[in-house]
Amino acid sequence: MAGTFDRGIVEKIVRDVLRDFQRDQNASGDDRVASPLKVNVSARHIHLCPGDFEALFGKGARPTPFRPLYQEGHFAANETVTLIGPKSRMITGLRLLGPLREHSQVELAFTDVILLGIENVPVRMSGDLEGTPGAWIMGPAGMLELEQGVIRAALHVHMNERDAARMGVVHRGLMELRVEGDAPVVFERVHVRVDPTFKLEVHMDTDEANACHLAAAKHVSLTVPKGKSDIPGDVINKGVHS
């Protein structure tokens, strides 16, 4: 006479097998399923180091999250500052992005630079601040002069090492971004930033987003150099991003 199976034991065995299979797939770096691509608009914002944050918001102050951003651990803060350029031209309500960083920097679009009247603001990757112009920053608890750190952020894509290997690109390499719609544009210099913690996401500034009418785009895709396959993305968000 055949024995009977305990249903609970059978279900546990199945769960264990599925869990082990999923763990093995993740460990093997299986690249059959692409990470979802997002293209986000990075509006003007500021990053602050701890010392500058305290100078602007008071000793012992810390940034408070307003809402999370797409990259893990990053957030738009409740705190904002006033950015002052030559001839007292200013931008109010410039939002802080967290967490705090080693060096303070301001990221603007070209139209912002014209509004402020700051000359020779270069297109740079985040953190590449040598030789960049500065500005005055005013907060609720004080004011400081940022001697350098005002940049126009280069168009870039965040990705982890698995995505980079799948696409055949490396950290600080270049890709192309194709935006299709009523104002189609191909951006030829998308800088690659690779970090184990990153999710696949392109950041462009407000001028770039307006040029390709990103809000009404029908399709976006990253093109890997040397004729390799495209990485499609159809999720388009608009907001403030690091």
CORTANOR-V188395 format. One record per residue. PHI is phi in radians with two decimals (none if undefined). PSI is psi in whole degrees, 0 to 359 (NA if undefined). OMEGA is omega in whole degrees, -180 to 180 (NA if undefined). Layout:
# CORTANOR-V188395
phi:PHI psi:PSI omega:OMEGA
phi:PHI psi:PSI omega:OMEGA
This chain:
# CORTANOR-V188395
phi:none psi:128 omega:-177
phi:-1.21 psi:144 omega:178
phi:-1.36 psi:164 omega:178
phi:-1.78 psi:152 omega:180
phi:-1.75 psi:140 omega:174
phi:-1.35 psi:120 omega:-176
phi:-1.02 psi:321 omega:-179
phi:-1.10 psi:320 omega:179
phi:-1.16 psi:318 omega:179
phi:-1.07 psi:315 omega:-180
phi:-1.10 psi:322 omega:179
phi:-1.15 psi:319 omega:179
phi:-1.08 psi:316 omega:180
phi:-1.08 psi:315 omega:180
phi:-1.07 psi:317 omega:-179
phi:-1.12 psi:318 omega:179
phi:-1.12 psi:316 omega:179
phi:-1.12 psi:320 omega:179
phi:-1.12 psi:316 omega:-180
phi:-1.15 psi:324 omega:179
phi:-1.13 psi:315 omega:-180
phi:-1.11 psi:319 omega:178
phi:-1.09 psi:318 omega:179
phi:-1.15 psi:321 omega:179
phi:-1.11 psi:317 omega:180
phi:-1.15 psi:319 omega:-178
phi:-1.19 psi:330 omega:-177
phi:-1.39 psi:351 omega:-179
phi:1.24 psi:33 omega:180
phi:-0.96 psi:122 omega:-173
phi:-1.88 psi:21 omega:-178
phi:-1.27 psi:335 omega:180
phi:-1.90 psi:116 omega:-178
phi:-1.32 psi:147 omega:173
phi:-1.17 psi:146 omega:179
phi:-1.21 psi:136 omega:180
phi:-1.65 psi:132 omega:173
phi:-2.10 psi:143 omega:173
phi:-2.04 psi:117 omega:-175
phi:-2.11 psi:147 omega:178
phi:-1.55 psi:125 omega:180
phi:-1.78 psi:96 omega:179
phi:-1.23 psi:163 omega:-179
phi:-0.93 psi:141 omega:-178
phi:-2.83 psi:176 omega:-180
phi:-2.30 psi:145 omega:169
phi:-1.98 psi:142 omega:-178
phi:-2.23 psi:147 omega:170
phi:-1.45 psi:162 omega:-177
phi:-0.98 psi:318 omega:-179
phi:-1.12 psi:317 omega:179
phi:-1.20 psi:324 omega:179
phi:-1.08 psi:315 omega:179
phi:-1.14 psi:324 omega:178
phi:-1.09 psi:327 omega:-177
phi:-1.59 psi:330 omega:-173
phi:-2.09 psi:359 omega:176
phi:1.90 psi:148 omega:-178
phi:-1.08 psi:132 omega:-180
phi:1.47 psi:355 omega:-180
phi:-1.24 psi:152 omega:177
phi:-2.41 psi:148 omega:-180
phi:-1.13 psi:146 omega:179
phi:-2.02 psi:131 omega:-176
phi:-1.14 psi:134 omega:173
phi:-1.65 psi:312 omega:173
phi:-2.80 psi:151 omega:180
phi:-1.28 psi:153 omega:173
phi:-1.76 psi:175 omega:-174
phi:-1.16 psi:322 omega:178
phi:-1.32 psi:135 omega:-176
phi:-1.01 psi:134 omega:176
phi:1.47 psi:354 omega:180
phi:-1.76 psi:148 omega:-177
phi:-2.68 psi:153 omega:167
phi:-1.46 psi:130 omega:-175
phi:-1.62 psi:162 omega:173
phi:-1.19 psi:333 omega:-173
phi:-1.32 psi:137 omega:175
phi:-2.29 psi:160 omega:180
phi:-2.32 psi:172 omega:172
phi:-1.88 psi:128 omega:179
phi:-1.77 psi:126 omega:-174
phi:-2.04 psi:124 omega:179
phi:-1.82 psi:193 omega:178
phi:-1.04 psi:150 omega:178
phi:1.02 psi:29 omega:176
phi:1.10 psi:19 omega:171
phi:-1.21 psi:142 omega:-174
phi:-2.55 psi:158 omega:171
phi:-2.10 psi:121 omega:178
phi:-1.66 psi:160 omega:176
phi:1.18 psi:28 omega:178
phi:-1.27 psi:117 omega:-170
phi:-1.41 psi:141 omega:174
phi:-1.44 psi:138 omega:171
phi:-1.91 psi:137 omega:-180
phi:-1.94 psi:168 omega:6
phi:-1.38 psi:175 omega:178
phi:-1.10 psi:152 omega:-176
phi:-2.08 psi:175 omega:180
phi:-1.23 psi:325 omega:-180
phi:-2.29 psi:145 omega:177
phi:-1.40 psi:145 omega:176
phi:-2.72 psi:154 omega:178
phi:-2.04 psi:132 omega:180
phi:-2.00 psi:119 omega:-174
phi:-2.20 psi:159 omega:168
phi:-1.53 psi:166 omega:-177
phi:-1.08 psi:322 omega:178
phi:-1.12 psi:327 omega:175
phi:-1.12 psi:318 omega:-180
phi:-1.08 psi:318 omega:178
phi:-1.11 psi:317 omega:179
phi:-1.02 psi:317 omega:-178
phi:-1.37 psi:336 omega:-178
phi:1.37 psi:23 omega:178
phi:-1.52 psi:127 omega:-177
phi:-1.62 psi:154 omega:172
phi:1.02 psi:44 omega:175
phi:-1.49 psi:116 omega:-174
phi:-1.49 psi:161 omega:170
phi:-1.47 psi:118 omega:-176
phi:-2.40 psi:158 omega:168
phi:-1.34 psi:152 omega:179
phi:-0.95 psi:132 omega:179
phi:1.62 psi:345 omega:179
phi:-1.59 psi:86 omega:-168
phi:-1.94 psi:354 omega:-177
phi:-1.04 psi:127 omega:176
phi:1.38 psi:10 omega:179
phi:-1.55 psi:155 omega:179
phi:-1.26 psi:168 omega:179
phi:-2.06 psi:191 omega:180
phi:-2.91 psi:169 omega:174
phi:-1.60 psi:138 omega:179
phi:-2.09 psi:131 omega:179
phi:-2.10 psi:129 omega:176
phi:-2.13 psi:181 omega:-177
phi:-1.19 psi:340 omega:-177
phi:-1.98 psi:359 omega:-178
phi:2.98 psi:184 omega:-177
phi:-2.45 psi:146 omega:178
phi:-2.54 psi:158 omega:176
phi:-1.76 psi:119 omega:175
phi:-1.50 psi:109 omega:-173
phi:-1.23 psi:330 omega:174
phi:-2.65 psi:165 omega:177
phi:2.22 psi:3 omega:176
phi:-1.59 psi:120 omega:-177
phi:-2.38 psi:162 omega:164
phi:-1.74 psi:114 omega:-173
phi:-1.17 psi:130 omega:178
phi:-1.18 psi:141 omega:174
phi:-0.99 psi:129 omega:-174
phi:-2.60 psi:163 omega:177
phi:-2.21 psi:131 omega:174
phi:-1.55 psi:142 omega:174
phi:-2.80 psi:160 omega:175
phi:-1.61 psi:177 omega:-175
phi:-1.15 psi:327 omega:180
phi:-1.16 psi:317 omega:178
phi:-1.14 psi:320 omega:180
phi:-1.08 psi:317 omega:179
phi:-1.15 psi:320 omega:-180
phi:-1.11 psi:323 omega:-178
phi:-1.54 psi:346 omega:-179
phi:1.33 psi:34 omega:179
phi:-2.14 psi:167 omega:-178
phi:-2.26 psi:165 omega:177
phi:-0.99 psi:133 omega:-179
phi:1.28 psi:10 omega:173
phi:-1.36 psi:185 omega:-179
phi:-2.20 psi:146 omega:174
phi:-2.31 psi:178 omega:174
phi:-2.08 psi:144 omega:176
phi:-2.03 psi:124 omega:178
phi:-1.83 psi:125 omega:177
phi:-2.00 psi:121 omega:-177
phi:-1.93 psi:137 omega:-179
phi:2.92 psi:211 omega:-178
phi:-1.36 psi:348 omega:175
phi:-2.37 psi:68 omega:-173
phi:-1.12 psi:138 omega:-180
phi:-2.49 psi:144 omega:170
phi:-1.98 psi:116 omega:176
phi:-1.58 psi:118 omega:-170
phi:-1.55 psi:343 omega:-176
phi:-2.16 psi:79 omega:175
phi:-1.74 psi:112 omega:-176
phi:-1.34 psi:136 omega:-178
phi:-1.60 psi:128 omega:174
phi:-2.10 psi:119 omega:-175
phi:-1.96 psi:131 omega:176
phi:-2.71 psi:143 omega:-179
phi:-1.00 psi:335 omega:-176
phi:-1.56 psi:352 omega:-173
phi:-1.36 psi:147 omega:167
phi:-1.83 psi:155 omega:-173
phi:-1.20 psi:111 omega:-175
phi:-2.74 psi:131 omega:174
phi:-1.66 psi:138 omega:174
phi:-2.01 psi:125 omega:171
phi:-2.21 psi:157 omega:-179
phi:-1.49 psi:177 omega:-174
phi:-1.17 psi:326 omega:177
phi:-1.11 psi:316 omega:179
phi:-1.13 psi:320 omega:180
phi:-1.15 psi:322 omega:178
phi:-1.20 psi:323 omega:-178
phi:-1.08 psi:324 omega:-179
phi:-1.79 psi:7 omega:-178
phi:0.86 psi:55 omega:-174
phi:-1.00 psi:324 omega:-177
phi:-1.05 psi:336 omega:-180
phi:-1.95 psi:12 omega:-178
phi:-1.11 psi:144 omega:180
phi:-1.61 psi:334 omega:-177
phi:-2.82 psi:144 omega:175
phi:-2.31 psi:148 omega:178
phi:-2.69 psi:147 omega:174
phi:-1.63 psi:133 omega:178
phi:-1.84 psi:125 omega:179
phi:-1.39 psi:138 omega:-179
phi:-1.00 psi:162 omega:176
phi:1.14 psi:33 omega:170
phi:1.29 psi:16 omega:178
phi:-1.35 psi:177 omega:-172
phi:-1.19 psi:156 omega:177
phi:-1.39 psi:154 omega:173
phi:-1.92 psi:105 omega:-175
phi:-1.36 psi:154 omega:175
phi:-2.63 psi:134 omega:-177
phi:-2.17 psi:4 omega:-180
phi:-1.75 psi:115 omega:-176
phi:-2.12 psi:122 omega:179
phi:-2.06 psi:162 omega:180
phi:-2.30 psi:131 omega:-179
phi:2.99 psi:206 omega:-179
phi:-1.93 psi:127 omega:-174
phi:-2.45 psi:152 omega:-178
phi:-1.48 psi:NA omega:NA
